[in-house]
Amino acid sequence: MENQLAKSTEERTFQYQDSLPSLPVPSLEESLKKYLESVKPFANKEEYKKTEEIVQNFQDGVGRKLHQKLLERAKGKRNWLEEWWLNVAYLDARLPSQLNVNFAGPAPYFEHCWPPKEGTQLERGSITLWHNLNYWQLLRKEKVPVHKVGNNPLDMNQFRMLFSTCKIPGITRDSVINYFRTESEGHSPTHLTVLCRGRVFVFDVMHEGSLMTPPEIHRQLTYIHKKCHSEPDGPGIPALTSEERTRWAKAREYLISLDPENLTRLEKIQSSLLVYSIEDSSPHVTPEDYSQVTAMILVGDPTVRWGDKSYNLVSFSNGIFGCSCDHSPFDAMVMVNISHYVDEKILENEGRWKGSEKVRNISLPEELVFTVDDKILNNINQAEAQYLKQASDLQIVAYAFTSFGKKLTKKKRLHPDTFVQLALQLAYYRLHGRPGSCYETAMTRYFYHGRTETVRSCTIEALRWCQSMQDPSTSLLERQRKMLQAFAKHDKMMKDCSAGKGFDRHLLGLLLIAKEEGLPVPELFTDPLFSKRFNVASTAWRSCPETNAEKLVQLVFHSFQDMMKLMNTAYL
């Protein structure tokens, strides 16, 4: 990472933005052909024949007209999908964000320098925050290396959204506000928010032109921690962000109407670099079992998470960390990047601060005390109740598979991601005796403001392989042949999707064009097979509540072993 950062002085993080190609519109014929392929594993002969007819009518009729209108739209926009995707995927959703939209996960630091240990929360937190703030300064100076595939630069716009970004609830549609600016662009906020026991604090991370040191940050965190643990809990205003979006929007409007200063307080949270959450719980975690810590980061205490912030850095009493992020402004690879940077820095410094212990005369954190009444307090109680009720329906199983890893799959010329996707398909098929409607995302960052395209990982090739694995009469070499066909298909889909040749976003664009033109929804989108195929979650099966997570994970691990055995039978 250090070498990368040194090289980055030759390039600025955002310097290629203006030269990136526009997002292409795939051909209508190719998209519809790929769509038919994706529904085939889920259809009987009669259903498939009916869908074929619907697709052909769409292609010959209204689909062609909609496609032409989409091409016209693309002429005037460098990314024809960007605004639509942000609205449809994120901002129009009325479901509570934290459990239905946001993504979260544990940090890996405990695996080397920082095993769980009570009494380390504040010291480790100050070091973790300091490394995060150094990354923020690298972004401000545009010294974070440009991501590339070969010599091709990727879009870096999502990195602008990591700090000082917040979603604002609306009655019918939310919005995203971003306060981050590079040094060349001007002033950017320099304060962060700390949440502890239902109370809200802010403090500036800069003092006399330089970044606070870990001992100075530790002093601020200690002040907040002692105050919150020796005085009554706060009202828990952050819990409102876990509410259904329209209810939160109305509660926010009412909160502002109580006292104009409440808006100022909200804006301080919205513009802050990030939210630092102080949790009192101590989740169990080992390098082999991430289940409980992952669940607690995903769920956690709603009074110490600002669900609309792009970055909540969560700390637990036993010195374990994680993050919870609003998904609207960026995808998970942004968080992976900063988490990797912080992890390397912690490892490099053996989990310690090796600089001066001197603490300058810095102002104490400011508490944001909201004006509330019984109505708001009741809203908070209702938000907590619905949040905890929904969270109780969550199954998390996160074990480490240690028999082998990606080095071995690569040695066998099998892409690690495809390996996992096919293992998921096999595990699901073994559990339920049918194909699992599932997707994963491909990045489209080769293009201006590109984000993701959908890879439909349950292919007819994958299904045939799964069937062969359950058929005792099929030889090992035949099973291997079918598995390699499934690999080739998935790899091709991933390549196409990353190159802007997927079909999901294209079909979405055609549907949205029809809606904007006031046209009836085309039959393609009301076909029962379309709904059956697209009612899925990312590498999960929300449409199948009977799935037992523990059993599914064990079957995935079993599938890993079986797949590797197949590769070892190549020359038998």
N, C-alpha and C positions, 0 to 999 in steps of 0.2 A: 504493500500500500504506500509506503514511504517513497519508493521509487516511482510509483505511478504519480504521486502528488508532485514529486520533483519535475517529472516530465510535463505535468499539466501547466507549468509556467509558460510553456510554448503555445499552449492552446487555452482558450477561455471556455468555461463550461457551456455557455450558451451561444458560442460564436457561429455555429453551423445552422442555427435555427432558420435563418432566411434562405438557406440554400437547399434545404431538404425538399424532396419531391412531394407533390400533392398526393393525397390518398386516392387511389384509383377506384373506378367503378368496374366490377367484374362484368363479364358478358352474361346476358340473361340466360342463354342456352346452357352455359357451363354451370351457373348457379342452380338452375332447376334440375339439371342432371345430378348434381351433388346432393341436392335436397332429396331426390328420389332414392338415392343410394342410402341416405341416412335413415329413412323411414322403413326401409325394407326389412331389417331384423325384427320389426315390431308388428308386421302386417301378415295376415293370411292372404291367400291368393286373390280372394274377392276384394278385400280391402285395398290391396296394392293395385289391382286393376282399376278400381274406382279412382284412386288417387292419381294414377297415371293419366286418366282421362281429364281429371281436374287440372293437373299441371299442364297438359297439352292445350286445353282451352285457355288457360291463363296466358301461356306463352304466345298463342296465336291472337289473343284478344287484348283485354285490358292490361295485361302484364307488359306488353310491348309499349303501350302508350305511357304507362307509369315509368318504365325504364327510360324512355326518352326524356321525360320530365326530370328524372333523377340525374341524367347526364347534363341537362341544362343547369340544374342546381350546382353540380360539381364544377362547372365552368367558372362560377362566380365565387367559389369557396375553396381554399387550399385543403380543407378537410370537411367534406360534405356531411360527415357523420357526427362531428364533435359536439355541436349544440344539441342535436337530437339525442345522442347517447347520454349526455349528462342529465338531460331532463327525464328521459324515459326510464333509464336504469336507476337513477338516484333521486333526483329532485322532485319528481312527481309522486314518488312512493309515499304512501301515508302510513305504512307500518312503522312501528318503533325502529329507529335506526340501529341501536346498539346491538341487538340480538339478531337482526334480520339483514343488515347491510354492512355494518362495520366489520373489519377484520382485526384479529388480535393474535398474539402468540408470545411465548416465553423467550427470554434472552438466554444465550448459551454460556454466560460467564461462569456459572456455578460448576461447569464441567472441569475447569482448571484452577483458577485462582480463588474463586469465591464459593466454596460449598456452603449449603445452608448453615447459618449460625446466628442465633439471637444476639441482639445488641450491635449488629453491624449495619443496620438499615441506613442510618444517617451518614455515616462515614463513606460507605460504598456509594450511597446516593449522590453525595457531593462530587465524588470522582466520576461517576457515570454522567452526571449532568455536565461536568466540565468538558469531558470528551465530546458530548453531544454539541455543546456550545462551540467547541473548536471546529466541528464539522459545519456548523452554521456560519462561522466566520469564513471558512473555505468557500462556501457557497456565495457568501457576500462578495468575496474577492474573485469569484469565478475560477477557483483553483481545484474544484472537484473534477477529476478526469472525465473527459467526454467518453461515453460508452460507445464502443464500436464492435462491429462484426467484420472481421478482416480489416479493410481500410474504410469501410462504410460507417460514417457517424450515425448514431441513433438520436432520436428526439430526446431532449433533456428537459422539456417544459415541465414535466411532472415534479421535478426537483424544486421548482419554484414554489410548489404548493406544500412542501413539507413543514415549513415554519410559518408562523403568523398567518394561519389560514383557518377559517371557521365556516361552517354551514349555518345559515340563519333560517329558522322555520318560517314557513308561509302558510296561509290558510289553504291554498290549493297547490302551491308549488314552492319549494324551498329555493334558496339562492346560496352561492358560495362567495365569500369575500376574502380577498387575499391582500395582506398588507406588506408582504415581503418585497424588498427592493435590493438589488445589488448595489455595491458602493458607487458604481458609476451612474446609477439611476437616482441615487439620493437617499434620504432618510428611511430607515427601517426600524420597527419597534425593537426595543432592547430589554423588555421585561418578560418575566415568566410568571405563570400562575401556579400556586401550590394549593391543593385541596387536602383537607385533613378533618375527619370527624364532622362533616357537614359544614365546615367553615371554608372561606375563600381568602387567600392572601396573594399579594403580588409583590415582587421586588425586581429592581433593575439589576441586570447581570454585568453591566459596565460600571466602572468607577474611575473617574479621572482619566477617561480615554482608554482604559485597558480592561480586559476581561477579569472578573473575579477569579481568584484561585480556589481550589477545592477547600482549604481551611476557611476561607471567607464564605463560600457557599454553605459549608457545614455549620457555620455560626448562624446563618439565616434559617436553615432547616431545623436546627436545634431550638431556636427561639419559637418557631411555629409549633413544633412537636410538643414542647413543654407547655406552651400556652393552651393547646388543644387538649392535653391530657391532665390538666389541672383545673380546667374551667368547663362549664357545660357545653355539650355539643351544639353545633350550629343548626339552622333550620333545614339544611340539605337542599338548597336551591339547585345544585347540579342534577339532582334526581329528575327534575322536570325534563332534562334533555333525553331521558330514556322513554318518554311518553310517546304515544301516537302523535304524528307530526302536526295535524291540525289542532289537536288539544294543546300541544306544547306552544304552537303559534298564538293561540288565544290566551293561554296563561301568560306568555311573554308580553303580549300587548297589555294585559291587565296589570302585570307587574310594573310596567313602565308608567301606566296611568296612575299608580299609587304614589309615585315619586319620580320626577324627571331624573334625579340622580341615579336611579336604578338603571337607566339607559347607559349612563356614563360607566357604571360598574360593569354592565354587560359588555360594553365595547372594550373595556380593559382586558377582559377575559378573551374576547374574540381576537384581539390584535396581539395577544401575548405570543411569545415564541413557541411555547408548548405548555401543556398542563402536566405538572408533576403530582402524581397521586400517592398519598401516604396511606397505605392499607395497614390495619392492625393484625390481620390474619397471617398465618405461616403455612403456606401450602407444602405438602410433601412433594419432593421431586428427587429423582436419581437419574443418572445418565441413561438408564434403561427404561424409566417410566416417567413420562411427562404428563400423565393424565390429569392429576389433580391441579397442578399449577396451570395447565392450559385452560381447564374449566374455570378456575378462579380469575384468570385474566379475561376470559371471554365474558364471564358473568360479573363477579366482583361486587363491591359495594357501590350502588348507583349514586350515593351522595359524595363520592370522591372520584367521579369520572365526569368529564364534560363531553358527552357523547358526540357533540357536533365538532369538536376540535380535530384537526388533521392528525394530531400527535398527542396522545396521553402516555407519558412514561410512568409506568406503575411500579411502585416499590412495596415489598412486603416486609413484615417484621423480622423475618429470618434472613434478610439480605438477598432475597431473590427478586429479579426484575422481569418486566415484560412490557408490551406496548398494546394499546388499543387505539385504532385509527379510523376516522371517518373515511369511507371508501370513495366518496364523491370526487375529490380532487386528484387522487393518484392511486396507482395499483401497488401491489405488495412488494415489487422489486425495489422500489424506492426505500422502503423500510428495511428490506434485506441489506441494501447497500450501506446505510448508516449503521445498522446493527453490526455488520461485519467490521466496519471501520472501528467502532467502539470496542468490539471484542478484541481486535488485534492490538489496540492501544492498551487495554487492560492487561492482556497477556504480556506485551512488551515491557510493561512497567511492574509486572508481578503483582498486579492488583493494588499497588500502593501509589501514594503521591510522594514524589521524591524531591519536590521543590521546597521553597521557603514556607515555614509555618506562621510567618508574620500575618496578622490580620489588621487591615487598615480600618480607619474609623468610618464605617459605612452605616448609612441609615438603616434602621430596622425595617423588616417587611411591613407593608400596609395591609390591614385587613379590610376587605370589601364587605361591609355590613349592609345588607339589603333591607329596605323597608318592606315589611310583609304584614299581612293580616290573616284572619282565620280562613278566608277563601283560598289564599295561596298555600297556607299550611295544609289545608285539606287536599289541594291539588298535588302537593308533594307526597302526602301519604298515599293517595290513589296511584300516583306514578310508581312509587316503590312497590306497592302491592301487585300491580299488573306486571311489573318487571320481574319480580321474584316468582310469580306464578308461571310466567312464560319460561323463565330460566330453568324451572324445575323439570321441564320437558326435554332438556338437553342431555344427550349422551356424548361423552368425550372419552375416547380411548386412544392414547398416544404412547405407544411402546416403540423402543428402538429395535430394529432388526440388525443383529450383529454377526450373522453367519458369513455374510460377504457384503460388499458395497459396490459403488459405481465403477470402481477400477476393474473389477472382474467382469461386469456386464460390458464395459467398453472393450476389454480384452477379447470378448466374444463377439465384438462388433454389434452389440445391441445397445441402442440408445437408452440410458437409465430412465428417462421420463417415460418412454414408451413401455419399457419393462414394467414399471409400476402401474401404468394405465391398464395394460393387459392383465396383470395380476389381479387388479380390482375387478375386471370383467369376469375372470375365471372364478374368483371368490364369490361374487354375487350369483353367478350361474349355479355354483355348487350349493349355495344357501337356499336359492329360491326356484331353481330349475327353469329359469327364463332369463332373457337378456336384461341387463340393467341400463335404463336410460340415464346417460351420464355425459358430462362434458368437461373439458378443461380449456384453458385459454391459451392462445398464441399471441405473442406481442406483435404489434404492428408499428413499432417505433422506427422502422426504416423511413416512415412518412411523417410529414409535418403534423405535430400534435397527435400522432398515432397512439392508441392505447392497446386495445385487444380485439381479437376475433375469436370465434368459438370453434373448437375442434370437437366434433361429435365422435367420441371414442368408442362407442358401440357400433362397429361396422359388421357387415355380413361376413367378412373374413375373420373377425374376432369371434363371432358367434359360431362359425363352423369349427374353429379351433376349440372353443369351449365344449362344443358337442363331442368332438373327437376325444377330448380328455375324459369325458364321462362314458365313453363307449369302449368297453373292454376288448372288443374285437379289432380296434384300431391299433396298428403297430406304432412303436415309438418313433420310427423314422417318418411315418405319415403324420403323426402328431407334430413332429418337429417341422415338417414341411408346411403344414397349415399355420403353425405359429409364426414362422418366418414370413409367410404371406401376410399375416395380420400385422406384423412389425412393419413390413414394407408399406402397407396401406396407411398405417397411422403416421409413419414418418413423412410420407408424401402429403398427407393432409396438413400436417404441421408446417411443412415447407410452403405449401400453397397459401395457407392462412396468413403466415408471416409476410408473404409477398403481396398481400392484398387481394388474394384470389379465393377467399372463403365465401360462404353463401349466407350465413346467418344474418350478418349486418346488412347485406344487400337486400335480403327479403324484408328486414325491418324497415329499411329505407323505402321500399316500394309500398309497404303498408302505410307508412307515415305520409307519403305523398298522396295516397288515396284519401286519407283522412283530411289532409290540408286542402285537397281539392273538393271536399264535400261529397265524395263518391261513396257508394255502398262498399262495405268491406268485401273484397274479392273472396270467392268460394275457397280458394287455396287456403286462406287463413281461418276458415270456419270448418274445414274438413276435420272430423274427429281424429284422424290419424295425425294431423298437424298438432293438435292439442296434446294427444297422447305422447307424442315424440318430444315435445318441447316443454312439458311440465317436469323439469328436472332441476337439480342443483349441481353446483360445480363439484366434481368427483365425490358426489354424495347422492342419496336417493330419498329426498324428502317425500316423494310420492309413495314411498314404501315404509310406512311406520312400523311394520312388524320386524324390520331389520334389527337384529341384535348387534350392537357395535362391537362388543367384546368378541363375539363369535366371528363376525366379519373380519376383524383384524387378524385373528388366528388363522382364518382361511386364506387371507392375503399372504401371510408369512409362509403358509404351507404351499401356496401357489408359487412364491419366489423359489422355493426349493425344487418344486417339480419342473419349473421352467429351466433352471440351471441344469438339472439332470438331463432334460431333453437335449440341451446343447452339448452335453458330454457324451451323447450317444451318436454323434455325427458320423463316426467312422466304424460303428459296430456292424 
